[in-house]
Amino acid sequence: MALPDFGMFSVSSRVRNANGNTARDESAVDFDVCPAFGAALDLNPGNGDQRRNEAGSKCRSADVVIDADRVVAETGKGLSKADAKKALDGFISATTNALNEGETVELIGFGSFSISKRSARTGRNPQTGKEIKSAAKNVVKFKAGAELSKSVN
């Protein structure tokens, strides 16, 4: 699911090893920032983020795109397309401003957004084995709420 100019949510299937056994965790919800939202937050892109920024077009071509048309369709005839667009733009603007001020944005039952600081590190290119230095940067972190986590299981 994507909110254009904001980000994409996806359910991930993570493999976890516990006592040598492999199990799947189907409850994790991931969030990737779209480039426009990242730019509004003045996030510092690091090495390797070019791939993610090039994938920004996915923010408009996901399986489900939450735009003004979708909001109007989901709410019935009680909301105009112009009002739905204002509501989505207001949500993105309010979230951007709150995160820029260091606050956490919580949508009860859905989840919360916050800024997390990643320190500089040295990694390796898996194809060449060459060391790559990644600069310190801020990233948007999303933690799924209990109701959302239950609904994706």
N, C-alpha and C positions, 0 to 999 in steps of 0.2 A: 504494500500500500504506500502511496506517495502523496505528499502535500507539495505541489509545485512551489519552488523557491524556498522550501523549508527543509524537507528531508524524506527519507524512505524508511519504513518499518518493515522488518521481515522476521519470520519465525525461523530460527536456526536449529539445526540438529547437531549438537556437539557431542563428540565422543569423549567419555570420561573413563579413566582407568582407576578402579578402586580395588585394591588387593589383587592386582593382576587381571581382573575381569574387565571386560569392555561393556559399557552400557550406553545407551543413547538418552540424551536429555532433550526432550521435545518442547520444553517450556520456555526456553530462552527467546526473548524478543530483542532483535538488534535494531539500531538506528544509525543511519548514515546521513550526514549533513549534505544538503545540496550546495553547490558552489555559491549561489546567491546568498543563502543564509550564513554560510561560513564567512563570506566577504563582509556582510553586515556586522558580524561579531568580531571582525578583524582577527580571525584565527590565523596563526602563522603556519602556512603549509610547510610540511617537511619533505625530505626526500621520499619518493615513492608515492606522494599524494597526487602526482600528475595523473596517474591511472584513475584514481578516484574522481578527480576533477573532470577528466575526459568522460567519465561515466555519468556526469551530471545530467545528461539528456535522459537518463533512466528516470529522473525525478518527474518526467512528464509522460513516460511510457511504461509505467509499472502495470502489474495486473489490475490494480484498482487505483485510480487517481481521484483524490478527494479535491474537487474543484467546485466552483459555484454551481455548476449544473448538477453535480452529484448531491450536493447539500440540498438543493431545491427538490430533487427527486426523492430523497430520503425523508424530508420533512413534509411532503405533500404540498398542498397549494397555499400553505400559511406563510410562505416566505418567498419574496421575489429574488430573482437572480442577482440584482444589484445589491440587495441587502445581504445575501449570502456571500457575495464577493467582499463586501465591507467587513463582514464578520470574520472571514478567513484572513483578510489583510490585517484586521485589528489584532487577531490572535498572533500572527507572525510578528507584528510590530511590538506588541506587549511582551512577548517571549524574548525577542531580541533585546529590548531595553532592559528587562529584568536580568537576563544573563550578563549583559554588558556591565551591570551594576554589581555583579557577583552574587546575585540572588538565585535561589532554586525555584523553578516553576513546577507546580504540582497540579495535575488534573486528577481529582479524586476518582479512584477506580481504574484509571487508565495508566498513569505513571508520572514520573517526574524527570525534568531536564535540569542539568547542572553543567558547569564548566569544570573540567578536570585538567590539571597541568601534567604534561608528560615531560620528563627530564630528557636531556640529550643522551644519546647512546650510540654505540657502535654495533652495527649489524653486519650481516654478510649477504651478498647476492647469491641466491641458491644455485643459479646457473653457472656463475664463474668462480664463486668462492671469494671474490674480492671484497674487502672491507668497505662498508658504507657508513659514513657518519650522518646521523640524523640529529637535527637541531631540536632544542627544546621547543615545545609548542603547547597551545591550549586546544582541547578537543571538547566537543559537546558529548555529554554522557546521558544516556537514557536508562532509567530503571523502571521496568514494567510494574504496574500496580497489581495487587492480588486478584482483582476481578479480571483483568486482561490476561494474566498468567493462567488463571483457571479456564478461561474461554478458549485458549489455544491448545489445551491438553486434550 
